[in-house]
């Protein structure tokens, strides 16, 4: 039974609830008794405000580019396509129709996360199949972006209609159900290249433009939802001294012997805290990092001087592409240990917490005995 103290330092994008959940997994995996596991609160105490109160002042207001009134489309789902009827014109011949077909085919594949929308993937796939075969779609043409939007709007409306007239009472969702389906489609498609990445080379110009049309009015909400991971990393670059000072105090408050463990950015913080310039001796028996980018930062000369001087176990896995080897940068100062997890990237970055091999690697390290036994 463990008799020492362990400090867990969470990574970017986590706050108190996340740290507590991961801490509970670490406690169970290491078979710790009460009072052994301690959680760093650097994110809440000295990290950026995760509400980002000034973010709205940087965001432009963008209105949706296309769309009829929701009630009109739910009453007559093919109205958007009929509004573009009369055949494909001039320079748009072939291009717009093929792009719209490609998007409908994507909807037919059923590979969408529609959680939080009023329709299922099967309903949307069936609706997209119906729309692709419809005379309204065959007759529609014009601006390729407008054609894509009309095809998707019609498919979303038909999917909502398939729920039946009483399935979605007025105001039941507090949002436009058609827009919610379109947002889910855009998220799923843009997710293949990253919310802040580029669509170049992956999608044609009209498809990329339509996806961007869906994101633009929701930009602030999406940023608010996803920006914390990047914000923590950027904030640490400017405020690392303050954060390290906070974590040093947390370590000094631990009873001895001491083990400290950090995931991702948490590992970077601990390497800086323990080994950075002018770091005091904190009497730590073992440092454990996992999914850590400390070696990458050192290789890119983005780290200050680091001199490891306590036992260091660095755990990584092949398909966690943001985990790196430490011994090549600090020869003889760190032990790299590979574990195998049944997950690909990005899930592999968080799979350590559920891996028996991860906990065995920690328990088998000679320096862990002082804390775990």
C-alpha positions as CSV (number, residue, x, y, z in Angstrom):
1,X,0.0,0.0,0.0
2,X,1.2,3.5,-0.9
3,X,2.6,5.5,2.0
4,X,3.9,8.6,0.2
5,X,2.3,11.4,-1.9
6,X,1.5,11.7,-5.6
7,X,0.8,15.0,-7.4
8,X,-1.0,14.7,-10.8
9,X,-0.5,17.7,-13.1
10,X,-3.2,17.8,-15.8
11,X,-2.7,18.8,-19.4
12,X,-4.1,21.5,-21.6
13,X,-7.9,21.8,-22.0
14,X,-8.5,20.3,-18.6
15,X,-9.9,22.0,-15.5
16,X,-11.1,20.8,-12.1
17,X,-13.7,18.2,-13.2
18,X,-11.4,16.7,-15.8
19,X,-8.4,16.6,-13.3
20,X,-10.7,14.9,-10.7
21,X,-11.9,12.3,-13.2
22,X,-8.3,11.5,-14.4
23,X,-7.1,11.5,-10.8
24,X,-9.7,8.9,-9.9
25,X,-8.5,6.7,-12.7
26,X,-4.9,7.0,-11.6
27,X,-5.9,6.3,-8.0
28,X,-7.7,3.1,-9.1
29,X,-5.1,2.0,-11.6
30,X,-2.2,2.4,-9.0
31,X,-4.4,0.9,-6.3
32,X,-3.8,3.9,-4.0
33,X,-5.3,4.3,-0.6
34,X,-7.1,7.5,0.5
35,X,-5.0,10.7,0.8
36,X,-2.2,9.6,-1.5
37,X,-3.3,11.3,-4.8
38,X,-3.3,15.1,-4.9
39,X,-4.4,17.1,-7.9
40,X,-2.7,20.2,-9.2
41,X,-5.1,23.1,-9.8
42,X,-2.8,25.1,-11.9
43,X,-5.4,25.5,-14.6
44,X,-7.9,27.1,-12.3
45,X,-5.5,28.9,-10.1
46,X,-3.0,30.4,-12.5
47,X,-4.1,29.4,-16.0
48,X,-6.2,31.4,-18.5
49,X,-9.9,32.1,-17.7
50,X,-11.7,29.3,-19.5
51,X,-14.7,31.6,-20.1
52,X,-12.6,33.9,-22.3
53,X,-14.7,37.0,-21.5
54,X,-12.8,39.1,-24.2
55,X,-13.2,36.6,-27.0
56,X,-16.4,38.1,-28.3
57,X,-14.7,41.4,-28.9
58,X,-12.5,39.7,-31.5
59,X,-15.3,37.9,-33.3
60,X,-17.0,39.4,-36.4
61,X,-20.8,39.0,-36.7
62,X,-21.6,36.9,-39.8
63,X,-25.2,36.2,-41.0
64,X,-26.1,32.9,-42.7
65,X,-25.7,33.2,-46.4
66,X,-28.5,31.0,-47.6
67,X,-31.7,29.5,-46.3
68,X,-35.5,29.9,-46.2
69,X,-37.6,30.1,-43.1
70,X,-37.5,26.9,-41.1
71,X,-41.3,26.4,-41.1
72,X,-41.5,26.9,-44.9
73,X,-38.8,24.3,-45.5
74,X,-40.3,21.8,-43.1
75,X,-43.6,22.2,-44.9
76,X,-42.1,21.9,-48.3
77,X,-38.5,20.4,-48.1
78,X,-37.9,20.6,-51.9
79,X,-38.6,24.4,-52.0
80,X,-34.8,25.2,-51.9
81,X,-34.1,23.0,-54.9
82,X,-37.1,24.2,-56.9
83,X,-35.8,27.8,-56.3
84,X,-32.8,26.8,-58.3
85,X,-34.7,24.9,-61.0
86,X,-34.3,25.5,-64.7
87,X,-31.1,23.6,-65.4
88,X,-27.4,24.1,-64.8
89,X,-26.2,27.4,-66.4
90,X,-23.1,28.4,-68.2
91,X,-19.8,28.2,-66.4
92,X,-21.3,26.2,-63.6
93,X,-22.3,23.3,-65.8
94,X,-21.3,20.0,-64.2
95,X,-19.2,21.4,-61.4
96,X,-22.0,22.4,-59.0
97,X,-24.0,19.3,-59.5
98,X,-21.0,16.9,-59.0
99,X,-20.1,18.8,-55.8
100,X,-23.6,18.6,-54.5
101,X,-23.7,14.9,-55.3
102,X,-20.5,14.4,-53.4
103,X,-21.9,16.0,-50.3
104,X,-25.1,13.9,-50.6
105,X,-23.0,10.8,-50.9
106,X,-21.2,11.7,-47.7
107,X,-24.6,12.0,-46.0
108,X,-25.6,8.6,-47.4
109,X,-22.5,7.0,-45.9
110,X,-24.0,7.4,-42.4
111,X,-20.6,8.3,-40.9
112,X,-21.9,11.4,-39.0
113,X,-22.2,12.2,-35.3
114,X,-25.7,13.7,-35.1
115,X,-25.9,13.7,-31.3
116,X,-27.9,16.6,-30.2
117,X,-29.9,16.9,-33.4
118,X,-33.4,15.7,-34.0
119,X,-32.5,13.1,-36.6
120,X,-30.6,9.8,-36.8
121,X,-27.8,9.0,-39.2
122,X,-30.1,6.4,-40.9
123,X,-32.9,8.9,-41.4
124,X,-30.4,11.4,-42.8
125,X,-28.9,8.8,-45.1
126,X,-32.3,7.7,-46.4
127,X,-33.3,11.4,-47.0
128,X,-30.0,12.1,-48.9
129,X,-30.6,9.0,-51.1
130,X,-34.1,10.3,-51.8
131,X,-32.9,13.8,-52.7
132,X,-30.1,12.6,-54.9
133,X,-32.6,10.7,-57.0
134,X,-35.3,13.4,-57.1
135,X,-36.4,15.3,-60.2
136,X,-36.0,18.6,-58.2
137,X,-32.3,17.9,-57.7
138,X,-31.9,16.8,-61.3
139,X,-33.4,20.1,-62.5
140,X,-31.6,22.4,-60.1
141,X,-28.5,24.4,-61.1
142,X,-26.8,27.7,-60.8
143,X,-24.3,28.8,-58.2
144,X,-22.5,25.6,-56.9
145,X,-22.5,26.8,-53.3
146,X,-26.2,27.6,-53.4
147,X,-26.9,24.2,-55.0
148,X,-24.9,22.3,-52.2
149,X,-26.8,24.3,-49.6
150,X,-30.2,23.6,-51.2
151,X,-29.4,19.9,-51.5
152,X,-28.3,19.6,-47.8
153,X,-31.2,21.8,-46.6
154,X,-33.7,19.6,-48.4
155,X,-32.1,16.4,-47.1
156,X,-32.1,17.7,-43.5
157,X,-35.7,18.8,-43.8
158,X,-36.7,15.4,-45.2
159,X,-34.9,13.7,-42.4
160,X,-36.7,15.9,-39.8
161,X,-40.0,15.1,-41.6
162,X,-39.3,11.4,-41.3
163,X,-39.8,11.8,-37.5
164,X,-43.5,12.3,-38.1
165,X,-45.6,15.4,-37.6
166,X,-45.8,15.1,-33.8
167,X,-42.2,14.0,-33.2
168,X,-40.8,17.6,-32.9
169,X,-43.1,19.9,-31.0
170,X,-42.6,23.6,-31.6
171,X,-39.8,24.9,-29.5
172,X,-38.8,21.5,-28.3
173,X,-35.1,22.0,-29.2
174,X,-34.7,25.7,-28.7
175,X,-33.0,25.9,-32.1
176,X,-33.7,25.5,-35.8
177,X,-33.5,21.7,-36.3
178,X,-32.5,22.0,-39.9
179,X,-29.6,24.3,-39.0
180,X,-28.6,21.9,-36.3
181,X,-28.3,19.1,-38.7
182,X,-26.3,21.2,-41.2
183,X,-24.0,22.3,-38.3
184,X,-23.4,18.6,-37.5
185,X,-22.6,17.9,-41.1
186,X,-20.1,20.7,-41.3
187,X,-18.5,19.7,-38.0
188,X,-18.1,16.1,-39.1
189,X,-16.6,17.1,-42.5
190,X,-14.4,19.9,-41.4
191,X,-13.2,17.7,-38.5
192,X,-11.2,15.6,-41.0
193,X,-8.9,18.6,-41.5
194,X,-9.2,20.3,-38.2
195,X,-11.5,23.2,-37.1
196,X,-8.7,25.8,-37.6
197,X,-7.0,23.9,-40.5
198,X,-7.4,24.2,-44.2
199,X,-9.8,22.5,-46.7
200,X,-7.3,23.1,-49.5
201,X,-6.6,19.9,-51.4
202,X,-9.3,17.9,-49.5
203,X,-12.4,19.5,-50.9
204,X,-13.3,21.4,-54.1
205,X,-13.7,25.1,-53.9
206,X,-17.5,25.1,-53.7
207,X,-17.6,22.4,-51.0
208,X,-15.0,24.2,-49.0
209,X,-16.9,27.5,-49.4
210,X,-20.2,25.8,-48.3
211,X,-18.5,24.4,-45.2
212,X,-17.1,27.8,-44.4
213,X,-20.5,29.3,-44.8
214,X,-21.8,26.9,-42.1
215,X,-19.0,27.7,-39.7
216,X,-18.8,31.5,-40.1
217,X,-22.0,32.4,-38.1
218,X,-21.0,29.8,-35.4
219,X,-17.4,30.8,-35.2
220,X,-17.5,32.3,-31.7
221,X,-19.4,29.4,-30.2
222,X,-17.0,26.9,-31.8
223,X,-14.0,28.8,-30.6
224,X,-15.4,29.1,-27.1
225,X,-15.9,25.3,-27.1
226,X,-12.6,24.2,-28.5
227,X,-10.0,26.9,-27.9
228,X,-9.0,26.0,-24.3
229,X,-6.4,23.4,-25.4
230,X,-4.5,25.9,-27.6
231,X,-5.1,28.7,-25.1
232,X,-3.4,26.8,-22.3
233,X,-0.4,26.0,-24.4
234,X,-0.1,29.6,-25.6
235,X,-0.6,31.0,-22.1
236,X,2.1,28.7,-20.7
237,X,4.6,30.1,-23.2
238,X,4.1,33.6,-21.7
239,X,3.5,32.6,-18.1
240,X,5.6,29.5,-17.5
241,X,7.4,31.0,-14.5
242,X,4.2,31.8,-12.7
243,X,2.7,28.3,-13.4
244,X,5.9,26.5,-12.4
245,X,6.1,28.5,-9.1
246,X,2.6,27.4,-8.3
247,X,3.3,23.8,-9.0
248,X,6.5,24.0,-7.0
249,X,4.5,25.1,-4.0
250,X,2.1,22.2,-4.5
251,X,5.0,19.7,-4.6
252,X,6.5,21.3,-1.4
253,X,3.2,20.7,0.4
254,X,3.3,17.0,-0.3
255,X,4.4,14.6,2.4
256,X,7.5,12.5,1.5
257,X,8.3,10.4,-0.4
258,X,7.0,12.2,-3.5
259,X,6.0,11.0,-7.0
260,X,4.9,13.6,-9.5
261,X,3.1,12.6,-12.7
262,X,2.1,14.8,-15.6
263,X,0.1,14.3,-18.8
264,X,0.9,16.2,-22.0
265,X,1.3,19.9,-21.1
266,X,1.3,18.7,-17.5
267,X,4.5,16.8,-18.3
268,X,6.1,19.9,-19.8
269,X,5.2,21.9,-16.7
270,X,6.8,19.3,-14.4
271,X,10.0,19.1,-16.5
272,X,10.3,22.9,-16.3
273,X,9.3,22.9,-12.6
274,X,11.9,20.3,-11.6
275,X,14.7,20.8,-14.0
276,X,14.5,24.3,-15.4
277,X,16.8,27.2,-14.7
278,X,17.2,28.0,-11.0
279,X,14.8,25.2,-10.0
280,X,15.2,24.3,-6.4
281,X,15.6,20.7,-5.1
282,X,12.0,19.6,-4.4
283,X,13.0,16.2,-3.1
284,X,11.0,14.2,-5.6
285,X,11.6,10.5,-5.8
286,X,10.3,9.9,-9.3
287,X,8.9,12.0,-12.2
288,X,6.5,10.3,-14.6
289,X,5.5,12.0,-17.8
290,X,3.1,10.4,-20.4
291,X,2.0,11.7,-23.8
292,X,4.6,14.5,-23.2
293,X,6.0,17.0,-25.7
294,X,9.0,18.1,-23.6
295,X,11.5,16.4,-25.9
296,X,10.0,18.0,-28.9
297,X,10.3,21.5,-27.4
298,X,13.9,20.8,-26.5
299,X,14.6,19.5,-30.1
300,X,13.0,22.7,-31.5
301,X,15.0,24.9,-29.1
302,X,11.8,26.1,-27.6
303,X,12.8,25.1,-24.1
304,X,15.0,27.0,-21.6
305,X,17.9,25.0,-20.2
306,X,16.8,21.8,-18.6
307,X,19.0,19.6,-16.4
308,X,17.2,16.4,-15.3
309,X,18.4,15.4,-11.8
310,X,15.9,12.9,-10.5
311,X,14.7,9.6,-11.9
312,X,12.4,10.2,-14.8
313,X,10.0,7.7,-16.5
314,X,8.6,8.9,-19.8
315,X,5.8,6.7,-21.1
316,X,4.7,6.8,-24.7
317,X,2.7,4.8,-27.2
318,X,3.2,4.4,-31.0
319,X,-0.1,6.0,-32.2
320,X,0.0,8.9,-29.8
321,X,1.6,11.3,-32.2
322,X,2.1,14.0,-29.6
323,X,4.2,11.7,-27.4
324,X,8.0,11.9,-27.8
325,X,11.2,10.1,-26.6
326,X,13.2,11.9,-23.9
327,X,16.4,9.8,-23.7
328,X,17.6,10.9,-27.1
329,X,17.6,14.5,-25.9
330,X,18.8,13.9,-22.4
331,X,20.9,10.7,-22.6
332,X,20.9,8.6,-19.5
333,X,18.6,11.0,-17.7
334,X,15.3,9.6,-18.7
335,X,13.8,6.1,-19.2
336,X,11.5,5.9,-22.2
337,X,8.9,3.2,-21.9
338,X,6.6,2.2,-24.7
339,X,3.1,0.7,-23.9
340,X,0.7,-0.7,-26.4
341,X,-2.9,0.6,-26.4
342,X,-5.8,-0.4,-28.6
343,X,-6.5,3.0,-30.0
344,X,-5.4,5.3,-32.8
345,X,-4.8,9.0,-32.8
346,X,-6.1,11.2,-31.3
347,X,-7.8,8.7,-28.9
348,X,-4.4,7.2,-28.1
349,X,-3.4,10.4,-26.4
350,X,-5.8,9.8,-23.6
351,X,-5.8,6.0,-23.6
352,X,-3.0,5.7,-21.0
353,X,-5.5,6.1,-18.2
354,X,-7.3,2.9,-19.1
355,X,-4.2,0.8,-19.8
356,X,-3.1,-1.8,-17.3
357,X,0.4,-1.7,-19.0
358,X,0.6,2.0,-18.1
359,X,0.1,1.4,-14.4
360,X,2.4,-1.6,-14.5
361,X,5.2,0.5,-16.0
362,X,4.9,3.0,-13.2
363,X,4.7,0.3,-10.5
364,X,7.7,-1.6,-11.9
365,X,10.0,1.4,-11.9
366,X,12.5,1.0,-9.0
367,X,12.1,4.6,-7.9
368,X,8.3,4.2,-7.5
369,X,8.8,1.7,-4.7
370,X,9.4,4.5,-2.2
371,X,6.0,5.9,-2.9
372,X,3.9,2.9,-3.8
373,X,5.0,0.4,-1.1
